[in-house]
Amino acid sequence: MTGDQVGEREVRFADDRAGDAVRRFSGSVADINDYYFDVAFAGAPTQCDRVDGTCQTMRGEFRFEHKMVKEEVNKFKYVLDVDGNGWSGKFHRLM
């Protein structure tokens, strides 16, 4: 769902103002994704070929943001550390 931009979706959420009540919201998938999800790659494209344009293509296709420091990362409920090179040095810190 996070990559979808077309269509409508119903979302259920707890409403603190109404005790234990669960509310329903129907809206466009694009608006819901913008509100609930903030997904980006950290840093810049690596392990790509600058000569054949792969790095530039990756910059155009994917969103890249600055690398976060430890205090900044801890503000988020979910953090994915997916580097594809086996064991990450950040694994224990993110636990």
All heavy atoms as an XYZ file, in Angstrom:
761
protein
N       0.820     -1.197      0.000
C       0.000      0.000      0.000
C       0.863      1.260      0.000
O       0.455      2.273     -0.545
C      -0.910     -0.025      1.218
C      -1.788      1.204      1.329
S      -2.956      1.045      2.686
C      -3.013      2.715      3.237
N       2.047      1.244      0.597
C       2.814      2.483      0.735
C       3.249      3.065     -0.596
O       3.494      4.253     -0.685
C       4.056      2.279      1.607
O       4.890      1.297      0.999
C       3.690      1.856      2.998
N       3.350      2.235     -1.621
C       3.746      2.745     -2.922
C       2.579      3.155     -3.797
O       2.761      3.753     -4.851
N       1.381      2.835     -3.376
C       0.192      3.148     -4.179
C      -0.128      4.642     -4.133
O       0.060      5.297     -3.117
C      -1.023      2.367     -3.680
C      -0.872      0.865     -3.861
O      -0.015      0.454     -4.658
O      -1.614      0.130     -3.199
N      -0.633      5.156     -5.219
C      -1.036      6.556     -5.291
C      -2.448      6.727     -5.831
O      -2.979      7.818     -5.833
C      -0.055      7.344     -6.177
C       1.338      7.468     -5.604
C       1.352      8.283     -4.331
O       0.783      9.358     -4.256
N       1.999      7.762     -3.303
N      -3.062      5.633     -6.281
C      -4.372      5.709     -6.914
C      -5.377      4.899     -6.108
O      -5.070      3.820     -5.611
C      -4.294      5.156     -8.358
C      -5.651      5.203     -9.030
C      -3.273      5.933     -9.172
N      -6.587      5.423     -5.989
C      -7.662      4.691     -5.348
C      -8.049      5.255     -3.992
O      -7.520      6.256     -3.538
N      -9.014      4.578     -3.388
C      -9.531      4.965     -2.069
C      -9.276      3.812     -1.110
O      -9.244      2.654     -1.501
C     -11.030      5.231     -2.153
C     -11.413      6.385     -3.038
C     -11.307      7.723     -2.318
O     -11.662      7.779     -1.132
O     -10.872      8.690     -2.953
N      -9.137      4.140      0.174
C      -8.899      3.115      1.184
C      -9.554      3.546      2.489
O      -9.642      4.724      2.780
C      -7.398      2.953      1.377
C      -6.918      1.843      2.248
C      -6.954      0.497      1.601
N      -6.059      0.424      0.464
C      -5.475     -0.672      0.064
N      -5.656     -1.780      0.718
N      -4.721     -0.695     -0.997
N     -10.014      2.573      3.263
C     -10.560      2.865      4.582
C      -9.501      2.540      5.631
O      -8.864      1.492      5.581
C     -11.804      2.036      4.844
C     -12.424      2.333      6.192
C     -13.675      1.525      6.431
O     -14.741      1.938      5.929
O     -13.572      0.480      7.117
N      -9.332      3.447      6.585
C      -8.370      3.271      7.668
C      -9.121      3.349      8.983
O      -9.972      4.223      9.166
C      -7.272      4.369      7.619
C      -6.318      4.218      8.772
C      -6.539      4.334      6.297
N      -8.802      2.447      9.906
C      -9.394      2.482     11.248
C      -8.328      2.943     12.219
O      -7.186      2.509     12.152
C      -9.903      1.106     11.637
C     -11.034      0.659     10.758
C     -11.556     -0.697     11.181
N     -12.568     -1.108     10.244
C     -12.527     -2.227      9.548
N     -11.533     -3.058      9.701
N     -13.490     -2.524      8.710
N      -8.718      3.792     13.161
C      -7.769      4.289     14.146
C      -8.476      4.595     15.453
O      -9.678      4.839     15.488
C      -7.038      5.536     13.623
C      -7.952      6.686     13.312
C      -8.189      7.677     14.258
C      -8.586      6.777     12.079
C      -9.032      8.734     13.971
C      -9.426      7.839     11.783
C      -9.657      8.820     12.737
N      -7.714      4.563     16.548
C      -8.267      4.882     17.863
C      -8.369      6.394     18.000
O      -7.469      7.124     17.602
C      -7.374      4.318     18.958
N      -9.462      6.831     18.562
C      -9.683      8.257     18.782
C      -9.563      8.531     20.284
O     -10.451      8.181     21.057
C     -11.063      8.660     18.258
C     -11.278     10.154     18.292
O     -10.479     10.875     18.913
O     -12.257     10.611     17.677
N      -8.455      9.131     20.703
C      -8.209      9.408     22.123
C      -9.294     10.277     22.747
O      -9.586     10.168     23.935
C      -6.858     10.092     22.311
C      -5.712      9.182     21.944
O      -5.903      7.956     21.958
O      -4.623      9.694     21.642
N      -9.892     11.134     21.957
C     -10.925     12.035     22.480
C     -12.218     11.305     22.794
O     -13.060     11.813     23.510
C     -11.192     13.168     21.493
C      -9.976     14.064     21.266
C     -10.210     14.996     20.125
N     -10.337     14.182     18.910
C     -10.860     14.607     17.770
N     -11.337     15.813     17.675
N     -10.918     13.827     16.720
N     -12.381     10.104     22.256
C     -13.637      9.375     22.427
C     -13.451      8.096     23.243
O     -14.151      7.118     23.037
C     -14.211      9.047     21.058
N     -12.481      8.081     24.142
C     -12.256      6.892     24.975
C     -11.716      5.743     24.167
O     -10.687      5.852     23.523
N     -12.429      4.627     24.205
C     -11.984      3.425     23.490
C     -12.564      3.317     22.091
O     -12.472      2.273     21.457
C     -12.381      2.176     24.286
C     -11.594      2.049     25.564
O     -10.489      2.599     25.620
O     -12.090      1.396     26.501
N     -13.183      4.348     21.604
C     -13.850      4.292     20.302
C     -12.844      4.135     19.159
O     -11.751      4.687     19.190
C     -14.678      5.553     20.079
N     -13.244      3.373     18.188
C     -12.460      3.222     16.963
C     -13.177      3.986     15.869
O     -14.374      3.819     15.663
C     -12.296      1.736     16.574
C     -11.604      1.606     15.233
C     -11.526      0.994     17.646
N     -12.460      4.824     15.186
C     -13.034      5.632     14.111
C     -12.611      5.065     12.768
O     -11.592      4.398     12.645
C     -12.562      7.079     14.213
C     -12.866      7.733     15.525
C     -14.318      8.085     15.602
N     -14.569      8.750     16.875
C     -15.720      8.811     17.449
N     -16.760      8.267     16.885
N     -15.874      9.402     18.606
N     -13.387      5.375     11.765
C     -13.077      4.977     10.391
C     -12.897      6.234      9.556
O     -13.619      7.213      9.733
C     -14.191      4.133      9.798
C     -14.346      2.821     10.476
C     -15.482      2.050      9.883
N     -15.636      0.799     10.614
C     -16.291     -0.221     10.156
N     -16.869     -0.170      8.986
N     -16.391     -1.319     10.874
N     -11.933      6.158      8.669
C     -11.679      7.265      7.767
C     -11.507      6.706      6.371
O     -10.766      5.745      6.170
C     -10.416      8.026      8.182
C      -9.961      9.021      7.159
C     -10.593     10.253      7.037
C      -8.910      8.731      6.300
C     -10.189     11.167      6.090
C      -8.494      9.645      5.353
C      -9.137     10.866      5.243
N     -12.203      7.250      5.414
C     -12.028      6.868      4.012
C     -11.416      8.046      3.276
O     -11.877      9.182      3.415
C     -13.367      6.500      3.373
O     -13.870      5.325      3.946
N     -10.386      7.762      2.519
C      -9.733      8.829      1.779
C      -8.879      8.279      0.668
O      -8.781      7.061      0.474
N      -8.258      9.167     -0.051
C      -7.415      8.734     -1.166
C      -6.159      8.059     -0.633
O      -5.619      8.431      0.413
C      -7.039      9.926     -2.047
O      -6.042     10.707     -1.431
N      -5.720      7.038     -1.322
C      -4.526      6.294     -0.933
C      -3.319      7.224     -0.884
O      -2.488      7.131      0.017
C      -4.292      5.118     -1.902
C      -2.958      4.464     -1.660
C      -5.413      4.098     -1.768
N      -3.212      8.143     -1.815
C      -2.085      9.077     -1.846
C      -2.042      9.920     -0.577
O      -0.981     10.093      0.034
C      -2.172      9.974     -3.082
N      -3.181     10.439     -0.133
C      -3.224     11.258      1.083
C      -2.898     10.440      2.329
O      -2.184     10.897      3.219
C      -4.594     11.915      1.247
C      -4.851     13.008      0.222
O      -3.872     13.510     -0.384
O      -6.029     13.365      0.025
N      -3.428      9.228      2.394
C      -3.164      8.363      3.545
C      -1.679      8.019      3.613
O      -1.067      8.070      4.682
C      -4.037      7.096      3.486
C      -5.510      7.476      3.680
C      -3.598      6.073      4.528
C      -6.479      6.355      3.382
N      -1.084      7.673      2.487
C       0.341      7.346      2.469
C       1.192      8.535      2.883
O       2.159      8.390      3.636
C       0.766      6.859      1.083
C       0.296      5.447      0.827
O       0.000      4.704      1.755
N       0.219      5.078     -0.437
N       0.862      9.720      2.397
C       1.615     10.916      2.778
C       1.540     11.179      4.278
O       2.496     11.630      4.890
C       1.124     12.146      2.015
C       1.549     12.146      0.556
O       2.467     11.367      0.210
O       0.965     12.923     -0.215
N       0.397     10.885      4.881
C       0.206     11.146      6.309
C       0.916     10.112      7.190
O       1.553     10.454      8.177
C      -1.285     11.175      6.634
C      -1.565     11.508      8.072
C      -1.521     12.821      8.518
C      -1.863     10.503      8.987
C      -1.771     13.127      9.848
C      -2.115     10.802     10.311
C      -2.068     12.114     10.740
O      -2.304     12.408     12.055
N       0.808      8.816      6.834
C       1.290      7.753      7.701
C       2.715      7.275      7.415
O       3.361      6.711      8.289
C       0.356      6.541      7.639
C      -0.903      6.732      8.436
C      -2.111      6.991      7.818
C      -0.885      6.657      9.824
C      -3.276      7.169      8.550
C      -2.036      6.833     10.563
C      -3.227      7.089      9.926
O      -4.367      7.276     10.650
N       3.200      7.447      6.207
C       4.482      6.853      5.842
C       5.480      7.912      5.375
O       5.145      8.774      4.583
C       4.300      5.814      4.724
C       3.369      4.701      5.101
C       2.078      4.667      4.606
C       3.775      3.705      5.960
C       1.212      3.653      4.958
C       2.911      2.677      6.320
C       1.625      2.656      5.811
N       6.694      7.794      5.878
C       7.791      8.659      5.465
C       8.973      7.739      5.174
O       9.738      7.386      6.072
C       8.131      9.657      6.569
C       9.237     10.612      6.175
O       9.571     10.673      4.977
O       9.772     11.287      7.059
N       9.097      7.306      3.932
C      10.087      6.311      3.566
C      11.107      6.923      2.610
O      10.746      7.551      1.625
C       9.406      5.093      2.888
C      10.429      4.057      2.479
C       8.357      4.499      3.803
N      12.389      6.731      2.955
C      13.469      7.234      2.106
C      14.723      6.412      2.352
O      14.854      5.758      3.383
C      13.741      8.707      2.391
N      15.642      6.457      1.420
C      16.956      5.870      1.601
C      17.855      6.906      2.258
O      17.705      8.108      2.036
C      17.558      5.444      0.252
C      16.875      4.253     -0.355
C      15.910      4.421     -1.325
C      17.207      2.972      0.041
C      15.278      3.332     -1.895
C      16.582      1.879     -0.509
C      15.616      2.049     -1.486
N      18.808      6.441      3.057
C      19.723      7.348      3.750
C      20.993      7.542      2.927
O      21.542      6.600      2.374
C      20.078      6.787      5.119
N      21.434      8.786      2.854
C      22.684      9.078      2.167
C      22.495      9.244      0.671
O      21.616      9.966      0.221
N      23.314      8.538     -0.077
C      23.307      8.631     -1.538
C      23.457      7.227     -2.123
O      23.854      6.305     -1.414
C      24.448      9.518     -2.005
N      23.137      7.055     -3.395
C      23.319      5.740     -4.012
C      24.786      5.296     -3.941
O      25.690      6.095     -4.175
C      22.912      5.957     -5.468
C      22.100      7.192     -5.480
C      22.584      8.027     -4.349
N      25.000      4.039     -3.566
C      26.350      3.469     -3.533
C      26.334      2.138     -4.267
O      25.278      1.595     -4.578
C      26.833      3.245     -2.084
O      25.903      2.394     -1.422
C      26.941      4.560     -1.331
N      27.485      1.619     -4.526
C      27.650      0.359     -5.240
C      26.909      0.386     -6.578
O      26.285     -0.594     -6.987
C      27.213     -0.830     -4.383
C      28.042     -0.996     -3.138
C      27.602     -2.182     -2.302
O      26.495     -2.701     -2.451
N      28.470     -2.612     -1.398
N      26.927      1.525     -7.239
C      26.319      1.653     -8.554
C      27.390      2.187     -9.512
O      28.452      2.623     -9.088
C      25.113      2.586     -8.516
S      25.428      4.178     -7.743
N      27.109      2.172    -10.785
C      28.078      2.579    -11.798
C      27.767      4.000    -12.273
O      26.741      4.246    -12.896
C      28.022      1.597    -12.969
C      29.170      1.771    -13.947
O      29.828      2.823    -13.913
O      29.392      0.838    -14.732
N      28.645      4.924    -11.964
C      28.444      6.313    -12.384
C      28.587      6.464    -13.903
O      27.923      7.297    -14.510
C      29.443      7.232    -11.686
C      29.255      7.284    -10.193
C      30.296      8.202     -9.541
N      30.396      7.970     -8.115
C      29.545      8.427     -7.214
N      28.513      9.132     -7.590
N      29.718      8.164     -5.948
N      29.431      5.638    -14.498
C      29.697      5.750    -15.934
C      28.458      5.414    -16.758
O      28.128      6.122    -17.711
C      30.889      4.837    -16.343
C      31.108      4.884    -17.850
C      32.149      5.242    -15.598
N      27.769      4.333    -16.411
C      26.601      3.942    -17.210
C      25.313      4.643    -16.771
O      24.249      4.385    -17.319
C      26.420      2.418    -17.210
C      25.899      1.861    -15.888
O      25.676      2.637    -14.938
O      25.728      0.630    -15.807
N      25.400      5.512    -15.768
C      24.244      6.294    -15.359
C      23.356      5.641    -14.316
O      22.293      6.169    -13.974
N      23.779      4.490    -13.790
C      22.957      3.790    -12.805
C      22.726      4.644    -11.560
O      21.608      4.698    -11.033
C      23.617      2.455    -12.402
O      23.892      1.703    -13.575
C      22.716      1.657    -11.486
N      23.773      5.315    -11.081
C      23.633      6.147     -9.874
C      22.626      7.273    -10.110
O      21.782      7.560     -9.245
C      24.980      6.733     -9.467
S      26.171      5.503     -8.921
N      22.697      7.907    -11.260
C      21.772      8.996    -11.574
C      20.334      8.483    -11.692
O      19.393      9.128    -11.232
C      22.194      9.692    -12.873
C      21.418     10.935    -13.172
C      21.604     12.003    -12.095
O      22.659     12.117    -11.488
N      20.565     12.772    -11.839
N      20.177      7.309    -12.270
C      18.851      6.702    -12.374
C      18.274      6.432    -10.991
O      17.108      6.714    -10.726
C      18.904      5.390    -13.184
O      19.393      5.687    -14.494
C      17.550      4.737    -13.277
N      19.107      5.909    -10.090
C      18.652      5.635     -8.724
C      18.241      6.922     -8.016
O      17.238      6.953     -7.314
C      19.745      4.915     -7.935
C      19.956      3.487     -8.383
S      21.305      2.669     -7.539
C      20.655      2.537     -5.886
N      19.005      7.995     -8.215
C      18.634      9.285     -7.603
C      17.291      9.781     -8.122
O      16.521     10.397     -7.395
C      19.702     10.337     -7.898
C      20.873     10.277     -6.979
C      21.771     11.501     -7.180
N      23.049     11.266     -6.560
C      24.119     10.796     -7.174
N      24.079     10.523     -8.466
N      25.242     10.603     -6.518
N      16.985      9.507     -9.377
C      15.726      9.941     -9.963
C      14.537      9.082     -9.570
O      13.413      9.553     -9.487
N      14.779      7.793     -9.331
C      13.699      6.850     -9.038
C      13.354      6.756     -7.553
O      12.223      6.449     -7.202
C      14.072      5.455     -9.536
C      14.150      5.337    -11.039
C      12.783      5.387    -11.699
O      11.811      4.876    -11.120
O      12.687      5.965    -12.790
N      14.328      6.980     -6.688
C      14.143      6.800     -5.255
C      14.446      8.085     -4.504
O      15.250      8.892     -4.946
C      15.054      5.687     -4.719
C      14.847      4.372     -5.403
C      15.780      3.888     -6.306
C      13.714      3.610     -5.164
C      15.597      2.683     -6.945
C      13.516      2.399     -5.804
C      14.461      1.942     -6.693
N      13.812      8.236     -3.352
C      14.044      9.408     -2.514
C      15.208      9.134     -1.564
O      15.222      8.129     -0.867
C      12.782      9.715     -1.711
C      12.846     11.019     -0.975
C      11.514     11.330     -0.312
N      11.783     11.654      1.074
C      11.019     11.341      2.092
N       9.907     10.694      1.905
N      11.347     11.676      3.303
N      16.183     10.029     -1.554
C      17.329      9.935     -0.659
C      17.311     11.135      0.278
O      17.077     12.264     -0.151
C      18.642      9.926     -1.449
C      18.897      8.626     -2.163
C      18.380      8.399     -3.424
C      19.636      7.625     -1.556
C      18.602      7.206     -4.082
C      19.862      6.418     -2.200
C      19.344      6.211     -3.469
N      17.544     10.882      1.567
C      17.601     11.933      2.581
C      18.933     11.835      3.313
O      19.683     10.882      3.138
C      16.442     11.793      3.575
C      15.076     11.992      2.962
C      14.796     13.430      2.554
O      15.450     14.352      3.098
O      13.928     13.639      1.701
N      19.205     12.804      4.185
C      20.455     12.805      4.946
C      20.477     11.618      5.915
O      19.449     11.095      6.313
C      20.605     14.113      5.718
C      19.637     14.248      6.862
N      18.300     14.578      6.680
C      19.798     14.063      8.194
C      17.701     14.594      7.848
N      18.583     14.292      8.785
N      21.684     11.198      6.280
C      21.819     10.141      7.282
C      21.507     10.734      8.643
O      21.960     11.815      8.981
C      23.235      9.581      7.267
C      23.555      8.818      6.003
C      24.937      8.229      6.072
C      25.240      7.451      4.814
N      26.583      6.858      4.848
N      20.719     10.015      9.428
C      20.307     10.507     10.741
C      21.303     10.102     11.818
O      21.875      9.020     11.766
C      18.939      9.941     11.109
C      17.825     10.429     10.255
S      16.272      9.737     10.876
C      15.139     10.506      9.754
N      21.456     10.965     12.790
C      22.272     10.631     13.961
C      21.406      9.819     14.919
O      20.182      9.773     14.793
C      22.815     11.902     14.657
C      23.774     12.636     13.743
C      21.695     12.807     15.092
N      22.037      9.164     15.891
C      21.342      8.255     16.801
C      20.131      8.900     17.477
O      19.063      8.297     17.555
C      22.326      7.753     17.854
C      21.731      6.788     18.846
C      22.749      6.157     19.773
C      23.606      7.173     20.469
N      24.495      6.598     21.480
N      20.269     10.111     17.976
C      19.165     10.776     18.667
C      17.980     11.032     17.735
O      16.829     10.984     18.145
C      19.629     12.098     19.279
C      20.644     11.948     20.393
C      22.048     11.615     19.895
O      22.366     11.914     18.727
O      22.820     11.036     20.674
N      18.253     11.292     16.476
C      17.204     11.548     15.491
C      16.450     10.261     15.146
O      15.229     10.247     15.051
C      17.849     12.154     14.246
C      16.949     12.934     13.376
C      17.698     13.614     12.239
O      18.923     13.472     12.117
O      17.020     14.282     11.460
N      17.180      9.161     14.988
C      16.587      7.871     14.646
C      15.641      7.400     15.747
O      14.584      6.838     15.479
C      17.698      6.817     14.408
C      17.120      5.420     14.309
C      18.474      7.143     13.157
N      15.986      7.650     16.999
C      15.187      7.171     18.125
C      13.824      7.840     18.240
O      13.001      7.424     19.040
C      15.958      7.335     19.430
C      17.116      6.367     19.519
O      17.099      5.317     18.892
N      18.132      6.721     20.274
N      13.547      8.853     17.449
C      12.245      9.518     17.469
C      11.190      8.727     16.690
O      10.012      9.015     16.788
C      12.347     10.926     16.871
C      13.192     11.869     17.687
C      13.289     13.208     17.001
C      14.209     14.149     17.755
N      14.367     15.419     17.034
N      11.616      7.737     15.913
C      10.708      6.990     15.054
C      10.365      5.643     15.661
O      11.175      5.020     16.328
C      11.329      6.799     13.662
C      11.469      8.080     12.906
C      12.614      8.846     13.031
C      10.452      8.539     12.096
C      12.743     10.047     12.353
C      10.565      9.722     11.409
C      11.716     10.479     11.542
N       9.146      5.193     15.408
C       8.691      3.913     15.943
C       9.359      2.746     15.218
O       9.728      1.757     15.830
C       7.170      3.816     15.800
C       6.585      2.566     16.415
C       5.070      2.597     16.389
C       4.486      1.394     17.070
N       3.023      1.463     17.137
N       9.481      2.849     13.910
C      10.086      1.783     13.116
C      11.270      2.329     12.333
O      11.173      3.378     11.707
C       9.079      1.185     12.121
C       7.870      0.591     12.781
C       6.634      1.221     12.723
C       7.966     -0.610     13.471
C       5.524      0.674     13.334
C       6.860     -1.172     14.084
C       5.647     -0.519     14.009
O       4.547     -1.070     14.613
N      12.371      1.592     12.380
C      13.554      1.934     11.599
C      14.036      0.645     10.942
O      14.249     -0.363     11.618
C      14.687      2.511     12.485
C      15.920      2.790     11.655
C      14.223      3.767     13.195
N      14.178      0.662      9.641
C      14.681     -0.503      8.918
C      16.132     -0.258      8.537
O      16.465      0.786      7.971
C      13.861     -0.751      7.649
C      12.392     -1.068      7.851
C      11.701     -1.219      6.500
C      12.213     -2.331      8.669
N      16.970     -1.210      8.837
C      18.376     -1.133      8.462
C      18.636     -2.246      7.454
O      18.892     -3.377      7.830
C      19.268     -1.274      9.692
C      20.742     -1.211      9.343
O      21.087     -0.626      8.292
O      21.562     -1.741     10.112
N      18.496     -1.911      6.186
C      18.637     -2.896      5.126
C      19.765     -2.442      4.217
O      19.583     -1.581      3.369
C      17.322     -3.023      4.307
C      17.447     -4.114      3.261
C      16.150     -3.282      5.227
N      20.951     -3.016      4.424
C      22.056     -2.602      3.569
C      22.473     -3.696      2.599
O      23.255     -3.458      1.699
C      23.249     -2.109      4.387
C      23.839     -3.173      5.288
O      23.533     -4.360      5.104
O      24.615     -2.798      6.180
N      21.990     -4.904      2.772
C      22.244     -5.968      1.813
C      23.642     -6.543      1.843
O      24.008     -7.344      1.005
N      24.453     -6.133      2.806
C      25.830     -6.628      2.863
C      26.076     -7.492      4.089
O      27.172     -7.550      4.614
C      26.810     -5.452      2.864
C      26.860     -4.777      1.515
O      26.774     -5.434      0.492
N      26.967     -3.475      1.505
N      25.044     -8.136      4.582
C      25.207     -9.004      5.740
C      24.975     -8.255      7.037
O      24.122     -7.391      7.133
N      25.757     -8.575      8.040
C      25.596     -8.015      9.379
C      25.870     -6.526      9.380
O      26.870     -6.061      8.860
C      26.561     -8.723     10.334
C      26.349     -8.340     11.756
C      27.036     -7.380     12.436
C      25.404     -8.873     12.659
N      26.577     -7.288     13.722
C      25.559     -8.204     13.885
C      24.421     -9.846     12.566
C      24.789     -8.481     14.997
C      23.664    -10.119     13.680
C      23.850     -9.450     14.873
N      25.003     -5.766      9.995
C      25.152     -4.319     10.064
C      25.685     -3.905     11.433
O      25.266     -4.446     12.458
C      23.801     -3.645      9.820
O      23.882     -2.276     10.110
N      26.559     -2.926     11.463
C      27.072     -2.385     12.713
C      26.017     -1.649     13.504
O      26.182     -1.403     14.693
N      24.913     -1.298     12.858
C      23.837     -0.557     13.536
C      22.823     -1.480     14.192
O      21.966     -1.031     14.937
C      23.096      0.316     12.518
C      23.937      1.377     11.893
C      23.134      2.113     10.850
C      24.033      3.039     10.052
N      23.396      3.460      8.826
N      22.910     -2.771     13.944
C      21.877     -3.705     14.389
C      21.607     -3.620     15.876
O      20.479     -3.426     16.312
C      22.251     -5.136     13.983
C      21.241     -6.158     14.416
C      20.050     -6.284     13.737
C      21.495     -6.970     15.499
C      19.114     -7.219     14.111
C      20.555     -7.907     15.902
C      19.368     -8.039     15.208
N      22.636     -3.759     16.714
C      22.436     -3.750     18.163
C      21.938     -2.395     18.663
O      21.093     -2.325     19.546
C      23.721     -4.154     18.893
C      24.025     -5.606     18.771
N      23.257     -6.576     19.380
C      24.995     -6.256     18.090
C      23.745     -7.767     19.092
N      24.789     -7.602     18.304
N      22.434     -1.323     18.105
C      22.010      0.012     18.523
C      20.534      0.234     18.214
O      19.815      0.861     18.987
C      22.854      1.078     17.843
C      22.466      2.487     18.269
C      23.385      3.552     17.684
N      23.512      3.529     16.251
C      22.619      4.047     15.405
N      21.510      4.584     15.851
N      22.820      3.993     14.110
N      20.061     -0.264     17.103
C      18.665     -0.069     16.713
C      17.701     -0.966     17.480
O      16.513     -0.723     17.487
C      18.495     -0.285     15.204
C      19.197      0.723     14.331
C      19.096      0.299     12.861
C      18.622      2.116     14.519
N      18.222     -1.992     18.126
C      17.359     -2.877     18.918
C      16.941     -2.136     20.125
O      16.507     -1.869     20.920
C      18.083     -4.159     19.305
C      18.385     -5.046     18.113
S      16.958     -5.664     17.260
C      16.304     -6.812     18.401
